[in-house]
Amino acid sequence: MYFIKLIFKNVFRAKLRSSLTIVGLVIAVLAFGLLQTVVDAWFAGANAASAARMVTRNAISLVFPMPVYYRDRIKAVPGVKAVSHSQWFGGIYIEPKNFFPQFAVDADNFFEMYPEFIFKPEELLAFKRDRQGAVVGRKLAEQYGWKVGDVVPIRGTIFPGNWQFTIRAIFDGKDETTVTRQFYFQWNYINEFLLKRFPRRADQIGVFTIEVTDPGRVADIARAIDAEFKNSLAETLTETEKSFQLGFVAQSEAIVVAIRVVSFVVIIIIMAVVANTMAMTARERLAEYATLKALGFSPGFVAALVFGEAMMLALIGAGIGILLTFPVAQGFAASPAGAAFATFNVSASTVWLQVASAVLVGVVAALIPAFRSANIRIVDGLRHVG
Amino acid sequence: MTEAANTLVEIRHLAKGYTRGGQAVPVLENITLDIARGEFICLMGPSGSGKSTLLNLIAGIDKPDSGMLKVDGEDITRLSEGELADWRASNIGFIFQFYNLMPVLNAFENVELPLLLTNLSKAERRQRVELTLALVGLGDRMEHYPNELSGGQQQRVAIARAIVTDPTILVCDEPTGDLDKQSANDVLAILRQLNGEMGKTIIMVTHDAHAAEAARRLVHLDKGELIGAPAAD
């Protein structure tokens, strides 16, 4: 207790210096946390993927469609429990900056394959009954202030024209990792349009979503599905939903790596700042450390004082930084820039990384000052004027 | 009690030097000195004469190059760093010229500091600290921090810190060097009282002839050698 008290008093002895160091730590830990959260957000879709779901797409590229009739053949593959399909729409809501994912889906069973989307049954039923109906995630609805019954105009890009959708259902996520920033509507709605205007593009879909009976057999099932369409006009590539999502992340891997590097550089910089603070502090107190040693305190005690002080500084800074990470992340998620991410939640692993980085900063910063202070000759230390 | 039994500090042919700029500089040479239990001895001499070095050796915060230094029958030159730290904690009380108090601790906490190395309970420590601070006339200043005390009061806190563990020897390095005359007299009076009434052995280094008068024996050093130092009586 006495030891902690002594450390605590020492930390706030040079108030300005300690405060500035703590401010630096707060900013560093906050920046580190936010950058890690950006990386997490990047992987959020993949991490939230179900092990029981697979995705089949055109083997050449995602931009090439597949005939919708593949659905029945896929369903006949042993191990497949259910099949649904969807199509990327890519429309513009008012102006291009209002980006959110829009999918035309098979209204009959698409959402039955996503139990993590929580609906009011009557709303889902209303969606299925309305050809122009749409389903939106809670966060997206909150972002634009939409409610059930609102009409949402979307200008098509891949599918030309001005489209109007009536929101029939708003779904919540099972937990905070569930992405609720999507906009879904009936595939039949755009297919009818295509049949009239561009018949050659009709009856085509972007991906099939497949639910399997046994997640342990996904590799065999994927092989069987792809074999089914071997040498056809649209060969398929089937993979787990997680692999499919990670494929998107891989396209921007360089950015993710850069963010990770920057987050660790921030920690290294603050490590140097705290090390400088501790070096100055220890140098000023050599006479005190020598006095303690003269009184009979061990070099280990002196080293522990320096370590304790560095650690307390680091943990105070980290504590405030971690506490600030949550509201700042929430603020970012609510901002237009944050809308680019499906979810932007500070994970437990990010908090632990912040704590670990603070401990590392404390230990590394104290290493040399502690060693020097503990090993100073008493007679030299007593002569020292701080 | 025989003369040998009465001798607390026994120094024989002690030598100490430093290396500066690659050259060996002798500081103490062939020092032989006995200090009796309960003595109040003053080491005097010009700057660089080696008096502080001798005090540091006796206090166990520096090690000689050669010779023997026994305190209460124990040859402290043979002790390891760790053993010396323990030995200092139980045998030596330090009083420095600039007090060397911990600025973040109040008077009570400063005096309590060396007791943390003992097995005393918190209540016992409190009792002892209060008693010691009262002895140096600072019973009403226990909560005061060093920067709230005068130089004389700070030195009295330092004296309390030095005696709270009831050490065998008090070593005082220029204890009045940073004090005004009145405060110096107060400090010397306390040291005399500790020596006269409580039988504490005190070894003091000073430049101040007035301070030296408080001691019972004067030992002069010049250029690392003792000048006319009769053995303890």
Boltz contact constraints between the chains, C-beta under 6 A:
constraints:
  - contact:
      token1: [A, 9]
      token2: [B, 104]
      max_distance: 6.0
  - contact:
      token1: [A, 10]
      token2: [B, 104]
      max_distance: 6.0
  - contact:
      token1: [A, 13]
      token2: [B, 104]
      max_distance: 6.0
  - contact:
      token1: [A, 291]
      token2: [B, 100]
      max_distance: 6.0
  - contact:
      token1: [A, 294]
      token2: [B, 61]
      max_distance: 6.0
  - contact:
      token1: [A, 294]
      token2: [B, 94]
      max_distance: 6.0
  - contact:
      token1: [A, 295]
      token2: [B, 114]
      max_distance: 6.0
  - contact:
      token1: [A, 296]
      token2: [B, 85]
      max_distance: 6.0
  - contact:
      token1: [A, 296]
      token2: [B, 88]
      max_distance: 6.0
  - contact:
      token1: [A, 296]
      token2: [B, 89]
      max_distance: 6.0
  - contact:
      token1: [A, 296]
      token2: [B, 117]
      max_distance: 6.0
  - contact:
      token1: [A, 298]
      token2: [B, 85]
      max_distance: 6.0
  - contact:
      token1: [A, 378]
      token2: [B, 61]
      max_distance: 6.0
  - contact:
      token1: [A, 379]
      token2: [B, 56]
      max_distance: 6.0
  - contact:
      token1: [A, 379]
      token2: [B, 61]
      max_distance: 6.0
  - contact:
      token1: [A, 379]
      token2: [B, 62]
      max_distance: 6.0
